[in-house]
Amino acid sequence: MTYPIIISAIVILTLIIIRLVLIKIIKKYARKFERMEHRTGLIIRYVDFFTIFCTVLGLIMVWGVQIKDLGLVFSSVFAVIGVGFFAQWSILSNITSGIIMFFTFPYKIGDYIKIHDKEYDYEGYIENIKAFQVVLRTNTNAIITYPNAMFMQKGVSIIAFEDIPKPEDPTTETPKEDQFY
């Protein structure tokens, strides 16, 4: 009876070590390529989820749960999840795009960019990069949230500093028509 306990401890310890190594690699990569702490935290959460999933799967195998029983449970759960993700495929694609953008995204917070869209070109400073969207602030101080999946499908240009339009000053008011005498 002590063997499953010892093997369970080994599985948990191994996965904790793998988690720590992966987190160290991600943080080193983030420092090297100047990724923001918030984005690094999102990727670490994904690593945590993966580690917990592998730990539970490993413990189930150690304690001798029959594969055919697990197959029925997992197939039912994945069928429900699959229907949910099919109904909301954009959520899954935005999360996947967010992970890809963490490792290959050439832009960083503070860059002034232009997104070349068919109907309207969006311009602004990258204010934040989240799991589902990129947040832009325009020169008129409007906030635009642009989905990660769309961001990866469109052409994006970094605008040089001297070509950036000057923002409107929110402290100066323009006189209204009835203020003229």
N, C-alpha and C positions, 0 to 999 in steps of 0.2 A: 504493500500500500504506500510505502514511502517513495517508490520510484516515480509515480506521477507527480508527487509534490516536488521532488528534486528537479524533474524534467520541466515542470511548470516554472519553477524559479529560474532555471537556465533560459527558457524561452523568453520570459519577461526581462531578465537581465540583458540578454542578447539584443532584444528589440530596443531597450532603453539606450544601450551603447550605439546601436545603429542610428537612433533618433538624434542623439547628441552629436555624432559625427556629421550627419546630414545638416543639422542646424549650423554647426561650425562652418561647413563648406558654403552654405547659403549666405551666412553673415560675411564670410571672407569675400565671396563674389560680390555682395552688395557694397562692401567698402571699396573694393577694387574699381568697380564701375559706377560708384557714387549713386547707388539706388537709395531711395528714401526709406526710412525706418518703418513707415506705415506699410509700404509695399512688401518689405521683408517680413513683417509680421503676418501678412496674409499668406505668404508662401509657407511660413512656419506652421500656420494653422492647418494647411493642407498636409504637411508632413506629419503633424500630430494625428490627424484623422487617419492617414494611411497606416501609421504605426499602431494605433489602437485597433484598427481593423485587422491587421496582421497578428497582433497579440491575441485577440479574441479567436481568430481562426486557428492559430497555433495551439491555444489552450483547449479548444474543442477537439482538435486532433489528438492531443496528449491524453485527454480524459476518456477517449474511446467512444465518442459519439459516432454512431453509424453514418456513413457517407450517404446512404440512401435516404435516411431521415433528414439529414442536412440538405440534401438535394431538393427535397420537396419544399422545405421551409424557404431556402434561398431562391428557388425558382418562383415561388409565390410572391416573395418580397420584391424580387427584381422585376416581375411582371407588373406589379403595382407601380414601382418606381419608374419603369420604362414607359408606362402609359402617362404618368405625370410629367416626365421629361419630354415625351413626344408632344404633349400638349403645351409645354413651355420650353421648347427646344432652344429659344433664344437665351434662356438663363444658363443652360449648359454651355452654349457657345460663347457667352460673355465670360464665364468663369474660365473656360479653356483659353480664350484670348487673353485674359488677364494674366494667366500663368505664362503663356508664351511671351507676352509683352514684358514681363519681369526680366526675362533672360535676354531678349533680343531688341528691346525698345530703344531706339536711338535718341529719344527725346527725354528731357527731365523736367521736373517742376521748375517753373520760372521761364522756360523757353516760350518765345512768341511764335505761334505756328499758324498755318493756314491749311484748312482741310478742304480739298478740292472735291466738292460734291456736284452732282449733275444739276440740281435745282438752285442751290445757294452755297457759296463758299463761306465757311465759318472761320473767323480769325479771333485769336485771343491768346492770353497767357495761360499756360497749363498751371492750374491752381492745385489740383490734386489728381492722383491716379488711384482709382479704387478697384475693387474686385470686379465690378460690373461696368463701370464707366470712367471716362476721363472728364474732369471738371475744368471748363475753360472760363476765364473772365475776359469779357470784351472790353474795348476802350470806353464803352458807355457804362461800364460796371455791371453789365448784365451777366448772369451766370448761365452757361450752357453745359448741359451734361450730354456727352456723346458716348453711345454704347461702344464697348471695347471691340465687339465683333465687327461693327461698322467701321471703326477706326482702322482696323487692320485691312479692310477692303478698299479704302479710299486712299488717294494720293495725299500725302501730307508734306508741307514744306516748312522749314524753319526760316523765319524772316530775319534778315540781318538787322542789327541794332539801329543803324541809321535809316532803315526803311520802315521802321515801326511807326504807324500813325500815332500822333500825340493823343493821350486820353482826354476826355472831357473832364473839366474840373468841376466836381459836384458842389464845391463851396460857392461858386459864382452862379447867381441866378440870372436867367435872361428875363428882361422886363416883359410883362404881359401887355397886350394891346390896350387895356383900359388904364394902364399906368402912364401912358403918354397924354400930355395935356395939350 
